């Protein structure tokens, strides 16, 4: 498949891109080179290749869930601009 200058102009119009006239040939050549490379990839025999989502095997790395000391409620609320009944008080964002 070959891309023409008119195709690039059409894509630029649809994408709302302003491509200067002197760069139009450059983009046409670059897009054609990309399509040629994709065509080369399409010619590869992948019948014995298993589909993968990732190149490397993934495994979930989880640390043990352990209780550790944390801030006391009083210390956590000590710098809060407003607090109420032991909680942070924030502006209401849902109109009721």
Biopython code that builds the backbone (N, CA, C, O; Angstrom):
import numpy as np
from Bio.PDB.StructureBuilder import StructureBuilder

atoms = [
    (1, "UNK", "N", (0.846, -1.177, 0.000)),
    (1, "UNK", "CA", (0.000, 0.000, 0.000)),
    (1, "UNK", "C", (0.891, 1.239, 0.000)),
    (1, "UNK", "O", (1.823, 1.341, 0.798)),
    (2, "UNK", "N", (0.612, 2.135, -0.858)),
    (2, "UNK", "CA", (1.395, 3.355, -0.982)),
    (2, "UNK", "C", (0.529, 4.540, -0.573)),
    (2, "UNK", "O", (-0.634, 4.633, -0.965)),
    (3, "UNK", "N", (1.094, 5.431, 0.206)),
    (3, "UNK", "CA", (0.386, 6.629, 0.637)),
    (3, "UNK", "C", (0.795, 7.780, -0.267)),
    (3, "UNK", "O", (1.975, 7.980, -0.556)),
    (4, "UNK", "N", (-0.198, 8.524, -0.701)),
    (4, "UNK", "CA", (0.079, 9.678, -1.559)),
    (4, "UNK", "C", (0.066, 10.955, -0.726)),
    (4, "UNK", "O", (-0.342, 10.957, 0.435)),
    (5, "UNK", "N", (0.510, 12.016, -1.333)),
    (5, "UNK", "CA", (0.503, 13.319, -0.667)),
    (5, "UNK", "C", (-0.926, 13.715, -0.293)),
    (5, "UNK", "O", (-1.161, 14.321, 0.752)),
    (6, "UNK", "N", (-1.878, 13.360, -1.166)),
    (6, "UNK", "CA", (-3.282, 13.676, -0.896)),
    (6, "UNK", "C", (-3.771, 12.938, 0.351)),
    (6, "UNK", "O", (-4.537, 13.496, 1.138)),
    (7, "UNK", "N", (-3.329, 11.675, 0.541)),
    (7, "UNK", "CA", (-3.697, 10.924, 1.745)),
    (7, "UNK", "C", (-3.181, 11.623, 2.997)),
    (7, "UNK", "O", (-3.900, 11.736, 3.990)),
    (8, "UNK", "N", (-1.947, 12.087, 2.950)),
    (8, "UNK", "CA", (-1.360, 12.779, 4.105)),
    (8, "UNK", "C", (-2.121, 14.073, 4.373)),
    (8, "UNK", "O", (-2.384, 14.408, 5.528)),
    (9, "UNK", "N", (-2.475, 14.797, 3.324)),
    (9, "UNK", "CA", (-3.247, 16.026, 3.504)),
    (9, "UNK", "C", (-4.606, 15.731, 4.128)),
    (9, "UNK", "O", (-5.079, 16.487, 4.978)),
    (10, "UNK", "N", (-5.236, 14.629, 3.707)),
    (10, "UNK", "CA", (-6.536, 14.251, 4.256)),
    (10, "UNK", "C", (-6.420, 13.876, 5.736)),
    (10, "UNK", "O", (-7.244, 14.301, 6.546)),
    (11, "UNK", "N", (-5.414, 13.093, 6.092)),
    (11, "UNK", "CA", (-5.205, 12.716, 7.495)),
    (11, "UNK", "C", (-4.907, 13.956, 8.337)),
    (11, "UNK", "O", (-5.395, 14.078, 9.461)),
    (12, "UNK", "N", (-4.111, 14.871, 7.796)),
    (12, "UNK", "CA", (-3.815, 16.109, 8.511)),
    (12, "UNK", "C", (-5.087, 16.915, 8.744)),
    (12, "UNK", "O", (-5.275, 17.487, 9.818)),
    (13, "UNK", "N", (-5.957, 16.960, 7.743)),
    (13, "UNK", "CA", (-7.221, 17.680, 7.879)),
    (13, "UNK", "C", (-8.095, 17.043, 8.945)),
    (13, "UNK", "O", (-8.645, 17.738, 9.799)),
    (14, "UNK", "N", (-8.225, 15.712, 8.899)),
    (14, "UNK", "CA", (-9.049, 15.006, 9.882)),
    (14, "UNK", "C", (-8.484, 15.126, 11.298)),
    (14, "UNK", "O", (-9.233, 15.134, 12.274)),
    (15, "UNK", "N", (-7.150, 15.220, 11.398)),
    (15, "UNK", "CA", (-6.494, 15.314, 12.699)),
    (15, "UNK", "C", (-6.362, 16.752, 13.178)),
    (15, "UNK", "O", (-5.871, 17.007, 14.277)),
    (16, "UNK", "N", (-6.799, 17.681, 12.353)),
    (16, "UNK", "CA", (-6.684, 19.111, 12.668)),
    (16, "UNK", "C", (-5.228, 19.520, 12.865)),
    (16, "UNK", "O", (-4.903, 20.303, 13.757)),
    (17, "UNK", "N", (-4.346, 18.968, 12.004)),
    (17, "UNK", "CA", (-2.928, 19.303, 12.043)),
    (17, "UNK", "C", (-2.589, 20.225, 10.882)),
    (17, "UNK", "O", (-3.054, 20.035, 9.758)),
    (18, "UNK", "N", (-1.787, 21.207, 11.171)),
    (18, "UNK", "CA", (-1.303, 22.086, 10.114)),
    (18, "UNK", "C", (0.106, 21.637, 9.738)),
    (18, "UNK", "O", (1.056, 21.846, 10.493)),
    (19, "UNK", "N", (0.231, 21.018, 8.564)),
    (19, "UNK", "CA", (1.530, 20.545, 8.102)),
    (19, "UNK", "C", (2.000, 21.492, 7.003)),
    (19, "UNK", "O", (1.319, 21.646, 5.990)),
    (20, "UNK", "N", (3.150, 22.126, 7.189)),
    (20, "UNK", "CA", (3.661, 23.026, 6.153)),
    (20, "UNK", "C", (3.888, 22.264, 4.849)),
    (20, "UNK", "O", (4.221, 21.079, 4.861)),
    (21, "UNK", "N", (3.706, 22.948, 3.738)),
    (21, "UNK", "CA", (3.825, 22.325, 2.423)),
    (21, "UNK", "C", (5.206, 21.723, 2.197)),
    (21, "UNK", "O", (5.335, 20.684, 1.550)),
    (22, "UNK", "N", (6.239, 22.375, 2.732)),
    (22, "UNK", "CA", (7.593, 21.855, 2.520)),
    (22, "UNK", "C", (7.871, 20.582, 3.312)),
    (22, "UNK", "O", (8.831, 19.873, 3.012)),
    (23, "UNK", "N", (7.046, 20.277, 4.325)),
    (23, "UNK", "CA", (7.232, 19.060, 5.123)),
    (23, "UNK", "C", (6.311, 17.928, 4.672)),
    (23, "UNK", "O", (6.429, 16.801, 5.154)),
    (24, "UNK", "N", (5.401, 18.223, 3.754)),
    (24, "UNK", "CA", (4.431, 17.226, 3.325)),
    (24, "UNK", "C", (5.106, 16.014, 2.682)),
    (24, "UNK", "O", (4.699, 14.881, 2.938)),
    (25, "UNK", "N", (6.121, 16.229, 1.861)),
    (25, "UNK", "CA", (6.828, 15.112, 1.216)),
    (25, "UNK", "C", (7.582, 14.275, 2.249)),
    (25, "UNK", "O", (7.668, 13.053, 2.129)),
    (26, "UNK", "N", (8.122, 14.943, 3.257)),
    (26, "UNK", "CA", (8.836, 14.217, 4.315)),
    (26, "UNK", "C", (7.897, 13.268, 5.040)),
    (26, "UNK", "O", (8.223, 12.100, 5.249)),
    (27, "UNK", "N", (6.714, 13.781, 5.429)),
    (27, "UNK", "CA", (5.749, 12.939, 6.136)),
    (27, "UNK", "C", (5.219, 11.826, 5.237)),
    (27, "UNK", "O", (4.992, 10.711, 5.708)),
    (28, "UNK", "N", (5.023, 12.106, 3.974)),
    (28, "UNK", "CA", (4.568, 11.079, 3.039)),
    (28, "UNK", "C", (5.592, 9.948, 2.965)),
    (28, "UNK", "O", (5.228, 8.773, 3.002)),
    (29, "UNK", "N", (6.860, 10.300, 2.861)),
    (29, "UNK", "CA", (7.912, 9.284, 2.815)),
    (29, "UNK", "C", (8.005, 8.495, 4.109)),
    (29, "UNK", "O", (8.169, 7.275, 4.085)),
    (30, "UNK", "N", (7.902, 9.183, 5.237)),
    (30, "UNK", "CA", (7.986, 8.496, 6.531)),
    (30, "UNK", "C", (6.824, 7.533, 6.723)),
    (30, "UNK", "O", (7.024, 6.410, 7.185)),
    (31, "UNK", "N", (5.616, 7.954, 6.376)),
    (31, "UNK", "CA", (4.461, 7.066, 6.510)),
    (31, "UNK", "C", (4.566, 5.866, 5.571)),
    (31, "UNK", "O", (4.183, 4.756, 5.940)),
    (32, "UNK", "N", (5.076, 6.079, 4.372)),
    (32, "UNK", "CA", (5.289, 4.956, 3.462)),
    (32, "UNK", "C", (6.328, 3.985, 4.010)),
    (32, "UNK", "O", (6.171, 2.772, 3.870)),
    (33, "UNK", "N", (7.379, 4.497, 4.629)),
    (33, "UNK", "CA", (8.400, 3.628, 5.227)),
    (33, "UNK", "C", (7.807, 2.804, 6.363)),
    (33, "UNK", "O", (8.145, 1.630, 6.516)),
    (34, "UNK", "N", (6.927, 3.406, 7.162)),
    (34, "UNK", "CA", (6.272, 2.672, 8.257)),
    (34, "UNK", "C", (5.407, 1.559, 7.695)),
    (34, "UNK", "O", (5.448, 0.428, 8.180)),
    (35, "UNK", "N", (4.625, 1.876, 6.676)),
    (35, "UNK", "CA", (3.756, 0.851, 6.081)),
    (35, "UNK", "C", (4.549, -0.269, 5.429)),
    (35, "UNK", "O", (4.131, -1.425, 5.480)),
    (36, "UNK", "N", (5.680, 0.047, 4.821)),
    (36, "UNK", "CA", (6.535, -0.993, 4.247)),
    (36, "UNK", "C", (7.074, -1.910, 5.340)),
    (36, "UNK", "O", (7.148, -3.123, 5.148)),
    (37, "UNK", "N", (7.447, -1.346, 6.478)),
    (37, "UNK", "CA", (7.954, -2.153, 7.580)),
    (37, "UNK", "C", (6.848, -3.049, 8.141)),
    (37, "UNK", "O", (7.092, -4.217, 8.445)),
    (38, "UNK", "N", (5.646, -2.513, 8.278)),
    (38, "UNK", "CA", (4.522, -3.320, 8.757)),
    (38, "UNK", "C", (4.245, -4.450, 7.769)),
    (38, "UNK", "O", (3.933, -5.567, 8.180)),
    (39, "UNK", "N", (4.353, -4.174, 6.485)),
    (39, "UNK", "CA", (4.159, -5.209, 5.475)),
    (39, "UNK", "C", (5.211, -6.315, 5.611)),
    (39, "UNK", "O", (4.903, -7.496, 5.455)),
    (40, "UNK", "N", (6.449, -5.922, 5.901)),
    (40, "UNK", "CA", (7.508, -6.931, 6.126)),
    (40, "UNK", "C", (7.185, -7.781, 7.348)),
    (40, "UNK", "O", (7.375, -8.997, 7.324)),
    (41, "UNK", "N", (6.700, -7.155, 8.413)),
    (41, "UNK", "CA", (6.327, -7.912, 9.612)),
    (41, "UNK", "C", (5.166, -8.861, 9.323)),
    (41, "UNK", "O", (5.107, -9.965, 9.865)),
    (42, "UNK", "N", (4.249, -8.425, 8.472)),
    (42, "UNK", "CA", (3.090, -9.242, 8.138)),
    (42, "UNK", "C", (3.488, -10.496, 7.367)),
    (42, "UNK", "O", (2.735, -11.470, 7.360)),
    (43, "UNK", "N", (4.636, -10.498, 6.727)),
    (43, "UNK", "CA", (5.103, -11.637, 5.950)),
    (43, "UNK", "C", (5.768, -12.712, 6.817)),
    (43, "UNK", "O", (6.040, -13.808, 6.328)),
    (44, "UNK", "N", (6.029, -12.421, 8.079)),
    (44, "UNK", "CA", (6.669, -13.401, 8.961)),
    (44, "UNK", "C", (5.726, -14.555, 9.266)),
    (44, "UNK", "O", (4.521, -14.358, 9.419)),
    (45, "UNK", "N", (6.276, -15.755, 9.354)),
    (45, "UNK", "CA", (5.495, -16.937, 9.697)),
    (45, "UNK", "C", (5.398, -17.033, 11.217)),
    (45, "UNK", "O", (6.399, -17.272, 11.892)),
    (46, "UNK", "N", (4.215, -16.852, 11.745)),
    (46, "UNK", "CA", (4.009, -16.886, 13.196)),
    (46, "UNK", "C", (3.094, -18.042, 13.607)),
    (46, "UNK", "O", (2.454, -17.976, 14.656)),
    (47, "UNK", "N", (3.027, -19.095, 12.795)),
    (47, "UNK", "CA", (2.106, -20.191, 13.097)),
    (47, "UNK", "C", (2.470, -20.934, 14.381)),
    (47, "UNK", "O", (1.572, -21.380, 15.095)),
    (48, "UNK", "N", (3.759, -21.080, 14.698)),
    (48, "UNK", "CA", (4.164, -21.817, 15.902)),
    (48, "UNK", "C", (4.476, -20.896, 17.078)),
    (48, "UNK", "O", (5.041, -21.348, 18.074)),
    (49, "UNK", "N", (4.129, -19.646, 16.986)),
    (49, "UNK", "CA", (4.413, -18.679, 18.051)),
    (49, "UNK", "C", (3.167, -18.502, 18.902)),
    (49, "UNK", "O", (2.091, -18.192, 18.390)),
    (50, "UNK", "N", (3.320, -18.699, 20.198)),
    (50, "UNK", "CA", (2.199, -18.519, 21.107)),
    (50, "UNK", "C", (1.898, -17.027, 21.284)),
    (50, "UNK", "O", (2.825, -16.227, 21.415)),
    (51, "UNK", "N", (0.628, -16.645, 21.290)),
    (51, "UNK", "CA", (0.294, -15.238, 21.535)),
    (51, "UNK", "C", (0.670, -14.844, 22.954)),
    (51, "UNK", "O", (0.485, -15.620, 23.891)),
    (52, "UNK", "N", (1.190, -13.656, 23.106)),
    (52, "UNK", "CA", (1.587, -13.174, 24.428)),
    (52, "UNK", "C", (1.063, -11.766, 24.643)),
    (52, "UNK", "O", (0.861, -11.009, 23.694)),
    (53, "UNK", "N", (0.849, -11.433, 25.895)),
    (53, "UNK", "CA", (0.462, -10.067, 26.243)),
    (53, "UNK", "C", (1.702, -9.260, 26.608)),
    (53, "UNK", "O", (1.734, -8.040, 26.448)),
    (54, "UNK", "N", (2.727, -9.962, 27.102)),
    (54, "UNK", "CA", (3.975, -9.312, 27.496)),
    (54, "UNK", "C", (5.148, -10.147, 27.002)),
    (54, "UNK", "O", (5.048, -11.368, 26.883)),
    (55, "UNK", "N", (6.232, -9.495, 26.723)),
    (55, "UNK", "CA", (7.413, -10.200, 26.248)),
    (55, "UNK", "C", (8.022, -11.034, 27.368)),
    (55, "UNK", "O", (8.452, -12.166, 27.145)),
    (56, "UNK", "N", (8.056, -10.479, 28.555)),
    (56, "UNK", "CA", (8.640, -11.175, 29.702)),
    (56, "UNK", "C", (7.538, -11.752, 30.575)),
    (56, "UNK", "O", (6.454, -11.174, 30.655)),
    (57, "UNK", "N", (7.788, -12.873, 31.229)),
    (57, "UNK", "CA", (6.767, -13.423, 32.134)),
    (57, "UNK", "C", (6.566, -12.487, 33.327)),
    (57, "UNK", "O", (7.528, -11.965, 33.891)),
    (58, "UNK", "N", (5.322, -12.287, 33.695)),
    (58, "UNK", "CA", (5.005, -11.407, 34.813)),
    (58, "UNK", "C", (4.521, -12.225, 35.994)),
    (58, "UNK", "O", (3.843, -13.239, 35.832)),
    (59, "UNK", "N", (4.873, -11.779, 37.155)),
    (59, "UNK", "CA", (4.317, -12.366, 38.359)),
    (59, "UNK", "C", (4.092, -11.240, 39.350)),
    (59, "UNK", "O", (4.861, -10.281, 39.420)),
    (60, "UNK", "N", (3.039, -11.378, 40.097)),
    (60, "UNK", "CA", (2.684, -10.350, 41.049)),
    (60, "UNK", "C", (3.599, -10.440, 42.267)),
    (60, "UNK", "O", (3.685, -11.488, 42.908)),
    (61, "UNK", "N", (4.269, -9.359, 42.578)),
    (61, "UNK", "CA", (5.173, -9.334, 43.723)),
    (61, "UNK", "C", (4.441, -8.629, 44.857)),
    (61, "UNK", "O", (4.186, -7.426, 44.806)),
    (62, "UNK", "N", (4.120, -9.392, 45.855)),
    (62, "UNK", "CA", (3.370, -8.836, 46.984)),
    (62, "UNK", "C", (4.183, -9.021, 48.249)),
    (62, "UNK", "O", (4.823, -10.054, 48.449)),
    (63, "UNK", "N", (4.152, -8.034, 49.076)),
    (63, "UNK", "CA", (4.784, -8.163, 50.371)),
    (63, "UNK", "C", (3.747, -8.675, 51.367)),
    (63, "UNK", "O", (2.549, -8.496, 51.151)),
    (64, "UNK", "N", (4.178, -9.293, 52.428)),
    (64, "UNK", "CA", (3.213, -9.757, 53.433)),
    (64, "UNK", "C", (2.482, -8.568, 54.057)),
    (64, "UNK", "O", (3.069, -7.508, 54.278)),
    (65, "UNK", "N", (1.225, -8.756, 54.331)),
    (65, "UNK", "CA", (0.421, -7.714, 54.950)),
    (65, "UNK", "C", (0.634, -7.794, 56.452)),
    (65, "UNK", "O", (0.084, -8.663, 57.128)),
    (66, "UNK", "N", (1.436, -6.878, 56.960)),
    (66, "UNK", "CA", (1.777, -6.885, 58.380)),
    (66, "UNK", "C", (1.330, -5.585, 59.033)),
    (66, "UNK", "O", (1.449, -4.509, 58.447)),
    (67, "UNK", "N", (0.828, -5.694, 60.221)),
    (67, "UNK", "CA", (0.445, -4.509, 60.985)),
    (67, "UNK", "C", (1.704, -3.850, 61.499)),
    (67, "UNK", "O", (2.539, -4.497, 62.131)),
    (68, "UNK", "N", (1.844, -2.558, 61.229)),
    (68, "UNK", "CA", (3.003, -1.798, 61.691)),
    (68, "UNK", "C", (2.514, -0.549, 62.398)),
    (68, "UNK", "O", (1.397, -0.092, 62.156)),
    (69, "UNK", "N", (3.338, 0.001, 63.264)),
    (69, "UNK", "CA", (2.915, 1.218, 63.957)),
    (69, "UNK", "C", (2.703, 2.367, 62.966)),
    (69, "UNK", "O", (3.439, 2.502, 61.989)),
    (70, "UNK", "N", (1.695, 3.181, 63.233)),
    (70, "UNK", "CA", (1.421, 4.328, 62.375)),
    (70, "UNK", "C", (1.118, 5.539, 63.254)),
    (70, "UNK", "O", (1.202, 5.474, 64.480)),
    (71, "UNK", "N", (0.768, 6.630, 62.606)),
    (71, "UNK", "CA", (0.465, 7.846, 63.360)),
    (71, "UNK", "C", (-0.779, 7.653, 64.209)),
    (71, "UNK", "O", (-1.715, 6.955, 63.819)),
    (72, "UNK", "N", (-0.773, 8.275, 65.358)),
    (72, "UNK", "CA", (-1.992, 8.273, 66.163)),
    (72, "UNK", "C", (-2.992, 9.210, 65.508)),
    (72, "UNK", "O", (-2.612, 10.084, 64.729)),
    (73, "UNK", "N", (-4.243, 9.036, 65.814)),
    (73, "UNK", "CA", (-5.281, 9.883, 65.240)),
    (73, "UNK", "C", (-5.038, 11.345, 65.584)),
    (73, "UNK", "O", (-5.189, 12.222, 64.733)),
    (74, "UNK", "N", (-4.665, 11.605, 66.821)),
    (74, "UNK", "CA", (-4.442, 12.979, 67.265)),
    (74, "UNK", "C", (-3.296, 13.625, 66.471)),
    (74, "UNK", "O", (-3.403, 14.783, 66.066)),
    (75, "UNK", "N", (-2.207, 12.888, 66.249)),
    (75, "UNK", "CA", (-1.078, 13.427, 65.510)),
    (75, "UNK", "C", (-1.437, 13.646, 64.039)),
    (75, "UNK", "O", (-1.034, 14.644, 63.443)),
    (76, "UNK", "N", (-2.196, 12.711, 63.454)),
    (76, "UNK", "CA", (-2.596, 12.864, 62.059)),
    (76, "UNK", "C", (-3.503, 14.074, 61.872)),
    (76, "UNK", "O", (-3.415, 14.759, 60.853)),
    (77, "UNK", "N", (-4.362, 14.343, 62.828)),
    (77, "UNK", "CA", (-5.294, 15.468, 62.724)),
    (77, "UNK", "C", (-4.704, 16.785, 63.218)),
    (77, "UNK", "O", (-5.344, 17.829, 63.100)),
    (78, "UNK", "N", (-3.501, 16.748, 63.764)),
    (78, "UNK", "CA", (-2.948, 17.953, 64.385)),
    (78, "UNK", "C", (-2.726, 19.096, 63.393)),
    (78, "UNK", "O", (-2.800, 20.256, 63.799)),
    (79, "UNK", "N", (-2.461, 18.828, 62.131)),
    (79, "UNK", "CA", (-2.253, 19.888, 61.138)),
    (79, "UNK", "C", (-3.469, 20.108, 60.240)),
    (79, "UNK", "O", (-3.402, 20.901, 59.301)),
    (80, "UNK", "N", (-4.563, 19.429, 60.511)),
    (80, "UNK", "CA", (-5.756, 19.583, 59.680)),
    (80, "UNK", "C", (-6.359, 20.965, 59.895)),
    (80, "UNK", "O", (-6.478, 21.421, 61.033)),
    (81, "UNK", "N", (-6.744, 21.645, 58.794)),
    (81, "UNK", "CA", (-7.377, 22.954, 58.966)),
    (81, "UNK", "C", (-8.668, 22.867, 59.768)),
    (81, "UNK", "O", (-8.966, 23.740, 60.583)),
    (82, "UNK", "N", (-9.438, 21.789, 59.524)),
    (82, "UNK", "CA", (-10.669, 21.578, 60.290)),
    (82, "UNK", "C", (-10.823, 20.092, 60.563)),
    (82, "UNK", "O", (-10.446, 19.247, 59.751)),
    (83, "UNK", "N", (-11.390, 19.794, 61.731)),
    (83, "UNK", "CA", (-11.677, 18.407, 62.070)),
    (83, "UNK", "C", (-12.983, 18.363, 62.837)),
    (83, "UNK", "O", (-13.399, 19.339, 63.461)),
    (84, "UNK", "N", (-13.619, 17.200, 62.773)),
    (84, "UNK", "CA", (-14.897, 17.051, 63.465)),
    (84, "UNK", "C", (-15.057, 15.607, 63.892)),
    (84, "UNK", "O", (-14.950, 14.705, 63.061)),
    (85, "UNK", "N", (-15.307, 15.373, 65.140)),
    (85, "UNK", "CA", (-15.523, 14.033, 65.695)),
    (85, "UNK", "C", (-14.393, 13.066, 65.361)),
    (85, "UNK", "O", (-14.653, 11.889, 65.110)),
    (86, "UNK", "N", (-13.147, 13.529, 65.351)),
    (86, "UNK", "CA", (-12.007, 12.671, 65.106)),
    (86, "UNK", "C", (-11.741, 12.389, 63.636)),
    (86, "UNK", "O", (-10.983, 11.473, 63.319)),
    (87, "UNK", "N", (-12.347, 13.157, 62.724)),
    (87, "UNK", "CA", (-12.149, 12.973, 61.288)),
    (87, "UNK", "C", (-11.750, 14.301, 60.654)),
    (87, "UNK", "O", (-11.988, 15.368, 61.221)),
    (88, "UNK", "N", (-11.133, 14.222, 59.457)),
    (88, "UNK", "CA", (-10.856, 15.428, 58.695)),
    (88, "UNK", "C", (-12.184, 15.991, 58.207)),
    (88, "UNK", "O", (-13.036, 15.249, 57.719)),
    (89, "UNK", "N", (-12.359, 17.299, 58.337)),
    (89, "UNK", "CA", (-13.566, 17.931, 57.819)),
    (89, "UNK", "C", (-13.194, 18.636, 56.518)),
    (89, "UNK", "O", (-12.285, 19.465, 56.484)),
    (90, "UNK", "N", (-13.915, 18.292, 55.444)),
    (90, "UNK", "CA", (-13.631, 18.851, 54.122)),
    (90, "UNK", "C", (-14.909, 19.515, 53.595)),
    (90, "UNK", "O", (-16.008, 19.217, 54.065)),
    (91, "UNK", "N", (-14.759, 20.412, 52.621)),
    (91, "UNK", "CA", (-15.943, 21.048, 52.069)),
    (91, "UNK", "C", (-16.853, 20.033, 51.390)),
    (91, "UNK", "O", (-16.385, 19.060, 50.800)),
    (92, "UNK", "N", (-18.129, 20.266, 51.478)),
    (92, "UNK", "CA", (-19.102, 19.383, 50.832)),
    (92, "UNK", "C", (-19.020, 19.593, 49.318)),
    (92, "UNK", "O", (-19.000, 20.728, 48.844)),
    (93, "UNK", "N", (-18.973, 18.497, 48.569)),
    (93, "UNK", "CA", (-18.877, 18.621, 47.115)),
    (93, "UNK", "C", (-20.119, 18.066, 46.413)),
    (93, "UNK", "O", (-20.285, 18.263, 45.210)),
    (94, "UNK", "N", (-20.974, 17.388, 47.138)),
    (94, "UNK", "CA", (-22.188, 16.847, 46.551)),
    (94, "UNK", "C", (-23.349, 17.675, 47.059)),
    (94, "UNK", "O", (-23.540, 17.830, 48.265)),
    (95, "UNK", "N", (-24.117, 18.201, 46.132)),
    (95, "UNK", "CA", (-25.272, 18.996, 46.527)),
    (95, "UNK", "C", (-26.420, 18.071, 46.836)),
    (95, "UNK", "O", (-26.687, 17.126, 46.094)),
    (96, "UNK", "N", (-27.100, 18.340, 47.930)),
    (96, "UNK", "CA", (-28.169, 17.442, 48.323)),
    (96, "UNK", "C", (-29.490, 18.084, 48.397)),
    (96, "UNK", "O", (-30.479, 17.426, 48.720)),
]
sb = StructureBuilder()
sb.init_structure("model")
sb.init_model(0)
sb.init_chain("A")
sb.init_seg("    ")
for serial, (resi, resn, name, xyz) in enumerate(atoms, 1):
    if name == "N":
        sb.init_residue(resn, " ", resi, " ")
    sb.init_atom(name, np.array(xyz, "f"), 0.0, 1.0, " ", f" {name:<3s}", serial, name[0])
structure = sb.get_structure()
